[in-house]
């Protein structure tokens, strides 16, 4: 089951990268999203509408050409650790930040997301 969890998380990143927002919306339907404290979009959001409206949408507005690129997806049972980087162009310079994402998968669904990055550098780059 763990490889299936890694594959599910990979498919979420791929859908986002391809602009397939119908799939992203479906995949995040029941997700509890914990955006890193210190981010301009910090908080806990549940469900695709709240996540897209409060986190992913604003990130796309604040960073031109915003990308989320997982470099490694590590199997941890019901959790999948994603290590990667963000890219794009923000108001105050290029975005090239490392991140760690911890996804929790249960019964084939993304149920929780925890975000870790250099929040001060990100906020400085986007001017917030």
C-alpha positions in Angstrom: 0.0 0.0 0.0 2.9 2.4 0.7 4.0 2.6 -2.9 0.4 3.3 -3.8 0.5 6.2 -1.4 3.7 7.6 -3.0 2.1 7.2 -6.5 -1.1 9.1 -5.3 1.0 12.0 -3.9 3.1 12.1 -7.1 -0.1 12.2 -9.2 -1.3 15.2 -7.1 1.9 17.2 -7.9 1.6 16.2 -11.6 -2.0 17.4 -11.8 -1.1 20.7 -10.3 2.0 21.1 -12.6 -0.2 20.3 -15.6 -2.9 22.8 -14.6 -5.4 20.0 -14.2 -7.4 21.8 -11.5 -10.4 19.4 -11.8 -8.2 16.6 -10.6 -6.5 18.7 -7.9 -9.9 19.8 -6.7 -11.1 16.1 -6.5 -7.9 15.0 -4.8 -8.0 17.8 -2.1 -11.7 17.4 -1.5 -11.3 16.1 2.1 -7.7 17.2 2.9 -6.9 19.1 6.1 -4.1 21.5 4.9 -1.7 23.0 7.4 0.1 25.9 5.8 3.4 26.8 7.5 3.2 29.4 10.2 4.9 32.6 9.0 3.7 32.1 5.4 1.4 34.9 4.1 -1.3 32.2 3.7 -0.7 30.5 7.1 -3.5 28.6 8.7 -5.4 25.4 8.5 -7.8 24.9 5.7 -10.1 21.9 5.0 -11.3 20.9 1.5 -10.3 21.9 -2.0 -12.3 25.2 -2.1 -10.6 26.5 1.1 -7.1 25.3 0.0 -7.4 26.7 -3.5 -8.9 30.0 -2.3 -6.5 30.6 0.6 -3.2 29.0 -0.4 -2.7 27.7 -3.9 -4.6 30.5 -5.7 -2.8 33.3 -3.8 0.6 31.6 -4.3 -0.1 31.5 -8.1 -0.9 35.2 -8.0 2.1 36.2 -5.9 4.7 34.1 -7.9 4.7 34.3 -11.7 5.3 30.9 -13.2 4.9 29.3 -9.8 6.1 25.7 -9.7 6.2 23.0 -7.0 8.7 20.4 -7.8 9.1 17.4 -5.6 12.7 16.0 -5.9 12.1 13.0 -3.7 9.0 11.2 -2.4 9.8 9.0 0.5 7.5 6.2 1.7 6.7 6.4 5.4 3.6 4.1 5.5 0.5 6.2 5.7 2.7 9.3 5.4 4.7 10.4 2.3 7.5 12.9 2.8 8.1 15.1 -0.2 11.4 17.0 -0.4 11.6 19.5 -3.2 11.7 23.2 -4.2 9.5 26.0 -5.3 10.3 28.2 -8.3 9.0 31.2 -10.2 9.4 35.0 -10.1 8.1 37.1 -7.2 7.9 40.8 -6.9 11.3 41.0 -5.1 13.2 38.3 -6.9 13.3 34.8 -8.2 11.8 32.1 -6.0 14.1 29.1 -5.5 13.1 27.7 -2.1 13.4 24.2 -0.6 10.4 22.6 1.0 9.3 19.6 3.0 5.7 18.4 2.7 4.3 15.6 4.8 1.2 14.0 3.3 -1.1 11.6 5.2 -2.9 9.1 3.0 -5.8 6.9 4.3 -7.9 4.6 2.2 -6.6 6.0 -1.0 -7.3 9.6 -0.1 -5.1 12.6 0.8 -6.4 13.5 4.2 -3.7 15.8 5.6 -0.9 18.0 4.4 1.8 19.7 6.5 4.1 22.4 5.0 7.6 23.4 6.0 9.8 26.0 4.2 11.8 29.2 4.9 8.7 31.3 5.5 10.6 34.5 6.1 12.5 34.3 2.8 9.3 33.5 0.9 7.4 36.4 2.5 10.3 38.7 1.7 10.3 37.6 -1.9 6.6 38.1 -2.4 6.6 41.4 -0.4 4.1 40.3 2.3 
